């Protein structure tokens, strides 16, 4: 979907149409932008940007609070449109999914035509626009879906995949975040063609196990299937506060509130997790995570809240105001984990 949350707001509230809009964040400078309208993106505003930065770039920007019930309702309708064409659907989020249309329920016979019909149905029934990427594998289709936004449709056929990947900037590759992209560029690796010059062994030596994946991807090889029943890896909630928290009592109170949300989500999804993770973001936007694993899965509210608070108590918070706290559970299932050697807690981006 194109600027999904913002587009829904502009559809439902005419006074926002044609204006720079941010869903999430606030005019006080607290919080971060969840989605920006295309009018705001022209000024450089983007998702995950601090509100303060968004206001600097676009002083006229309008902030609105998210309405997740509305977005979920629209997402459910979109899913019903997908199901007219295929049952092999892998949702990535409320506004994005992979579709395997090799099993063509309507006998249309063309993936491009199916994409056109889906886009038209979304426009006609929901007054929203979507962009589609069509190709022979997930990696290329995903990248293609971003190329002609908004309201785009891009087809990358088998004969075009090699040149497409060769010209692709390294930051567009799966698994290449900001830090990895900077490392690659420091090695004079700017495009897929540059990455392709390295052997698989060299890629693994420089980038770890992900190097195996890079080696295949730069050759247009992606054998991952569309998974209609993706396993949930983690479930959590977090909150950015109107003012920085400075006392442990304030933080404990907020963790109790967040734990209630996590508990409800676990019950709704009938999940129990063995690993409880606490996320802390400080006022300077640096962040850490701390976690604790149990031998048996847990889902009760007291255990979730108490574990998060115990993890917090072990963190040095001296002169470090906190702007965000989050709790997540992972490691679902009934199997007991294998004993691990003690190690320092990892700083993982579980919530992003």
C-alpha positions as CSV (number, residue, x, y, z in Angstrom):
1,X,0.0,0.0,0.0
2,X,1.1,3.6,-0.6
3,X,1.7,5.6,2.6
4,X,-0.9,3.4,4.1
5,X,-1.7,4.9,7.5
6,X,-1.5,8.5,6.1
7,X,-3.6,7.6,3.0
8,X,-6.4,6.1,5.2
9,X,-6.4,9.3,7.3
10,X,-6.5,11.5,4.2
11,X,-9.3,9.4,2.7
12,X,-11.4,9.6,5.9
13,X,-10.7,13.2,6.7
14,X,-10.9,15.6,3.7
15,X,-9.2,18.4,5.7
16,X,-5.9,16.4,5.5
17,X,-5.9,15.9,1.8
18,X,-3.1,17.6,-0.2
19,X,-1.3,18.5,3.1
20,X,1.9,17.2,4.7
21,X,0.7,14.7,7.2
22,X,2.4,12.4,9.7
23,X,0.7,9.5,11.5
24,X,2.4,9.1,14.9
25,X,4.7,11.5,16.7
26,X,3.4,14.8,18.0
27,X,3.8,18.6,17.7
28,X,5.6,18.6,21.1
29,X,8.5,16.8,19.4
30,X,7.9,13.5,21.2
31,X,7.7,10.2,19.5
32,X,8.5,9.2,16.0
33,X,6.7,9.2,12.6
34,X,5.0,5.9,11.8
35,X,4.0,7.0,8.2
36,X,4.3,10.2,6.3
37,X,2.0,11.3,3.4
38,X,3.6,11.9,0.0
39,X,3.2,15.7,0.6
40,X,5.4,15.4,3.7
41,X,7.9,13.1,2.0
42,X,8.7,15.8,-0.5
43,X,10.3,17.6,2.4
44,X,12.3,14.6,3.4
45,X,10.0,13.3,6.2
46,X,10.0,9.6,6.5
47,X,9.0,6.7,8.7
48,X,10.8,6.2,12.0
49,X,12.0,9.9,12.0
50,X,11.8,11.7,15.3
51,X,8.9,14.3,15.4
52,X,11.3,17.1,16.1
53,X,13.3,16.4,12.9
54,X,10.1,16.1,10.9
55,X,9.0,19.6,12.1
56,X,12.4,21.0,11.2
57,X,12.1,19.7,7.7
58,X,8.4,20.6,7.3
59,X,7.2,23.3,9.7
60,X,3.6,22.9,8.3
61,X,3.4,19.2,9.0
62,X,0.2,17.9,10.7
63,X,0.5,15.2,13.3
64,X,-2.4,12.7,13.9
65,X,-2.6,9.8,16.3
66,X,-2.8,6.3,14.7
67,X,-6.2,4.6,14.4
68,X,-5.1,1.0,14.3
69,X,-8.6,-0.4,14.3
70,X,-9.3,1.5,11.1
71,X,-6.1,0.3,9.5
72,X,-6.8,-3.3,10.5
73,X,-10.3,-3.1,9.0
74,X,-8.9,-1.9,5.7
75,X,-6.1,-4.5,5.8
76,X,-8.7,-7.2,6.3
77,X,-10.7,-6.0,3.3
78,X,-7.5,-6.0,1.2
79,X,-6.8,-9.5,2.3
80,X,-10.2,-10.6,1.1
81,X,-9.4,-9.1,-2.3
82,X,-6.2,-11.1,-2.4
83,X,-8.1,-14.3,-1.6
84,X,-10.2,-13.9,-4.8
85,X,-7.1,-14.6,-6.8
86,X,-4.9,-17.0,-4.7
87,X,-4.9,-18.7,-1.3
88,X,-1.0,-18.5,-1.0
89,X,-0.7,-15.2,0.8
90,X,2.2,-14.2,3.1
91,X,1.4,-11.0,5.0
92,X,4.4,-9.0,6.0
93,X,2.5,-6.3,7.8
94,X,-0.9,-4.6,7.7
95,X,0.0,-3.0,4.4
96,X,2.2,-5.5,2.5
97,X,2.1,-9.1,1.4
98,X,3.6,-11.6,-0.9
99,X,1.2,-13.5,-3.3
100,X,2.0,-16.7,-5.1
101,X,-0.3,-16.6,-8.2
102,X,1.1,-19.7,-9.8
103,X,-2.1,-21.3,-8.5
104,X,-4.4,-19.0,-10.4
105,X,-7.9,-19.4,-8.9
106,X,-9.7,-17.4,-11.6
107,X,-7.7,-18.8,-14.5
108,X,-6.6,-15.3,-15.6
109,X,-3.2,-16.7,-16.9
110,X,-1.2,-13.5,-16.3
111,X,0.5,-12.4,-13.1
112,X,0.6,-8.8,-14.5
113,X,-3.1,-8.8,-15.2
114,X,-3.8,-10.2,-11.7
115,X,-1.8,-7.3,-10.2
116,X,-3.7,-4.8,-12.3
117,X,-7.1,-6.3,-11.2
118,X,-6.0,-6.2,-7.5
119,X,-4.9,-2.6,-7.7
120,X,-8.2,-1.7,-9.4
121,X,-10.3,-3.5,-6.8
122,X,-8.4,-1.7,-4.0
123,X,-9.0,1.6,-5.7
124,X,-12.6,1.0,-6.4
125,X,-13.6,-0.6,-3.1
126,X,-11.4,1.3,-0.7
127,X,-10.4,4.5,-2.5
128,X,-6.8,3.8,-1.8
129,X,-3.8,3.1,-4.1
130,X,-1.3,0.2,-4.0
131,X,1.9,-0.5,-5.8
132,X,2.8,-4.0,-7.1
133,X,6.0,-5.7,-8.1
134,X,5.8,-8.8,-10.3
135,X,8.7,-11.2,-10.8
136,X,9.8,-14.8,-10.5
137,X,10.9,-14.6,-6.8
138,X,10.2,-12.8,-3.6
139,X,13.4,-10.6,-3.6
140,X,12.9,-9.1,-7.0
141,X,9.2,-8.7,-6.6
142,X,9.6,-6.9,-3.3
143,X,12.2,-4.4,-4.7
144,X,10.1,-3.9,-7.9
145,X,7.0,-3.0,-5.8
146,X,8.9,0.1,-4.5
147,X,10.2,1.4,-7.8
148,X,7.2,3.3,-9.2
149,X,5.3,4.4,-6.0
150,X,2.7,5.6,-5.7
151,X,0.2,3.6,-7.7
152,X,2.9,1.7,-9.6
153,X,3.2,-1.7,-11.3
154,X,6.6,-3.0,-12.2
155,X,7.4,-6.3,-13.9
156,X,10.9,-7.7,-13.9
157,X,10.9,-10.7,-16.2
158,X,13.5,-13.5,-16.1
159,X,15.6,-12.0,-18.8
160,X,15.9,-8.7,-17.0
161,X,16.7,-10.0,-13.5
162,X,20.5,-10.1,-13.9
163,X,20.8,-6.5,-15.1
164,X,18.2,-5.3,-12.6
165,X,20.2,-6.8,-9.6
166,X,23.5,-5.6,-11.0
167,X,22.3,-2.0,-11.0
168,X,20.7,-2.2,-7.6
169,X,22.3,-0.1,-4.8
170,X,23.6,-2.2,-2.0
171,X,21.3,-0.6,0.6
172,X,18.3,-2.1,-1.3
173,X,19.4,-5.7,-0.6
174,X,17.7,-7.7,2.1
175,X,19.7,-7.8,5.3
176,X,21.7,-4.6,4.4
177,X,20.9,-2.0,7.0
178,X,22.6,1.3,7.4
179,X,25.7,0.0,9.2
180,X,26.2,-2.8,6.7
181,X,25.7,-0.5,3.7
182,X,28.3,1.9,5.1
183,X,30.7,-1.0,5.5
184,X,30.1,-2.1,2.0
185,X,30.6,1.3,0.6
186,X,33.9,1.6,2.5
187,X,34.9,-1.5,0.6
188,X,34.0,0.2,-2.7
189,X,30.9,-2.0,-3.0
190,X,28.1,0.2,-4.2
191,X,25.9,-2.0,-6.4
192,X,24.9,-5.6,-7.0
193,X,27.5,-5.8,-9.7
194,X,30.2,-4.8,-7.2
195,X,29.0,-7.5,-4.7
196,X,29.0,-10.1,-7.5
197,X,32.7,-9.7,-7.9
198,X,33.3,-11.3,-4.5
199,X,33.4,-15.0,-4.0
200,X,31.0,-16.7,-1.6
201,X,33.9,-17.3,0.8
202,X,34.8,-13.6,0.7
203,X,31.2,-12.5,1.4
204,X,31.0,-14.8,4.4
205,X,34.3,-13.6,5.7
206,X,33.3,-10.0,5.6
207,X,29.6,-10.3,6.5
208,X,29.2,-13.6,8.3
209,X,26.5,-16.2,7.5
210,X,24.4,-13.6,5.7
211,X,27.2,-13.7,3.0
212,X,25.7,-17.0,1.7
213,X,22.4,-15.1,1.1
214,X,24.1,-12.2,-0.6
215,X,25.9,-14.5,-2.9
216,X,22.7,-16.0,-4.2
217,X,20.7,-12.7,-4.2
218,X,23.2,-10.9,-6.4
219,X,22.7,-13.6,-9.0
220,X,18.9,-13.2,-8.8
221,X,18.5,-16.5,-6.9
222,X,15.9,-16.5,-4.2
223,X,14.4,-19.9,-3.4
224,X,12.2,-18.8,-0.5
225,X,8.6,-19.9,-0.9
226,X,5.6,-17.7,-0.2
227,X,4.5,-18.9,3.3
228,X,0.8,-18.5,4.0
229,X,1.3,-19.6,7.6
230,X,4.3,-17.7,8.8
231,X,5.4,-18.6,12.3
232,X,5.2,-15.7,14.8
233,X,8.8,-15.0,16.0
234,X,8.1,-12.4,18.6
235,X,5.2,-10.4,20.1
236,X,5.4,-7.2,22.1
237,X,4.5,-3.6,22.7
238,X,6.3,-0.4,23.4
239,X,5.5,3.3,24.3
240,X,7.2,6.6,23.7
241,X,6.4,9.0,26.5
242,X,5.3,12.6,26.5
243,X,8.3,13.5,28.7
244,X,11.5,11.7,29.6
245,X,11.2,9.3,32.6
246,X,13.9,9.9,35.2
247,X,12.7,7.8,38.2
248,X,12.5,4.0,38.6
249,X,9.0,4.3,40.0
250,X,7.8,6.1,36.8
251,X,9.4,3.4,34.7
252,X,7.9,0.5,36.7
253,X,4.5,2.1,36.3
254,X,4.9,2.3,32.6
255,X,6.2,-1.2,32.3
256,X,3.1,-2.5,34.2
257,X,0.9,-0.7,31.6
258,X,2.9,-2.1,28.7
259,X,2.9,-5.6,30.2
260,X,-1.0,-5.5,30.2
261,X,-0.9,-4.9,26.4
262,X,1.6,-7.7,25.8
263,X,-0.4,-10.1,28.0
264,X,-3.6,-9.4,26.0
265,X,-1.9,-9.9,22.7
266,X,-0.4,-13.2,23.9
267,X,-3.8,-14.4,25.0
268,X,-5.4,-13.3,21.7
269,X,-2.8,-15.2,19.7
270,X,-2.8,-18.2,22.2
271,X,1.0,-17.9,22.6
272,X,3.4,-18.4,25.4
273,X,7.1,-17.4,25.2
274,X,10.2,-18.4,27.1
275,X,12.2,-15.2,26.4
276,X,11.2,-11.8,27.9
277,X,13.0,-8.9,26.3
278,X,13.1,-5.3,27.7
279,X,13.8,-2.5,25.3
280,X,15.0,0.9,26.5
281,X,15.5,4.0,24.4
282,X,17.2,6.9,26.1
283,X,16.6,10.6,25.5
284,X,19.6,10.8,23.1
285,X,17.9,8.0,21.0
286,X,20.5,5.4,21.9
287,X,18.9,2.1,22.9
288,X,19.6,-1.2,24.5
289,X,17.8,-4.5,25.1
290,X,18.1,-6.9,27.9
291,X,16.4,-10.3,28.1
292,X,15.8,-13.3,30.3
293,X,14.8,-16.8,29.3
294,X,12.7,-19.3,31.2
295,X,12.9,-23.1,31.0
296,X,9.2,-23.2,30.3
297,X,6.9,-20.9,28.3
298,X,5.1,-18.1,30.2
299,X,2.1,-15.9,29.4
300,X,0.9,-14.6,32.8
301,X,0.8,-10.9,33.4
302,X,2.8,-10.9,36.7
303,X,5.7,-12.8,35.3
304,X,5.9,-10.6,32.2
305,X,5.8,-7.4,34.3
306,X,8.1,-8.5,37.1
307,X,10.7,-9.8,34.7
308,X,10.7,-6.6,32.7
309,X,11.1,-4.6,35.9
310,X,13.9,-6.9,37.2
311,X,15.8,-6.4,33.9
312,X,15.3,-2.7,34.2
313,X,16.7,-2.7,37.8
314,X,19.9,-4.2,36.6
315,X,20.5,-1.3,34.1
316,X,22.6,1.7,35.0
317,X,20.1,4.6,34.6
318,X,22.2,7.3,36.2
319,X,21.8,10.6,34.3
320,X,20.0,8.7,31.5
321,X,16.4,9.9,31.0
322,X,14.3,7.3,29.2
323,X,12.0,8.3,26.3
324,X,10.7,4.8,25.4
325,X,10.2,1.4,27.0
326,X,9.1,-1.9,25.4
327,X,8.5,-5.5,26.3
328,X,8.4,-8.4,23.9
329,X,8.2,-12.2,24.2
330,X,9.8,-14.7,21.9
331,X,11.0,-18.3,21.8
332,X,7.5,-19.6,21.5
333,X,6.7,-23.3,21.8
334,X,6.8,-26.1,24.4
335,X,10.4,-27.4,23.8
336,X,12.8,-26.6,26.5
337,X,15.8,-24.6,25.3
338,X,19.3,-26.2,25.3
339,X,21.6,-24.9,28.0
340,X,23.7,-22.0,26.8
341,X,27.0,-20.7,28.0
342,X,26.7,-17.3,29.8
343,X,27.3,-14.4,27.5
344,X,26.8,-10.7,27.5
345,X,23.3,-9.5,26.6
346,X,22.9,-8.7,22.9
347,X,21.5,-5.4,21.6
348,X,18.9,-6.6,19.2
349,X,16.4,-4.6,17.2
350,X,13.4,-6.7,18.1
351,X,10.8,-4.0,17.8
352,X,11.8,-2.2,14.6
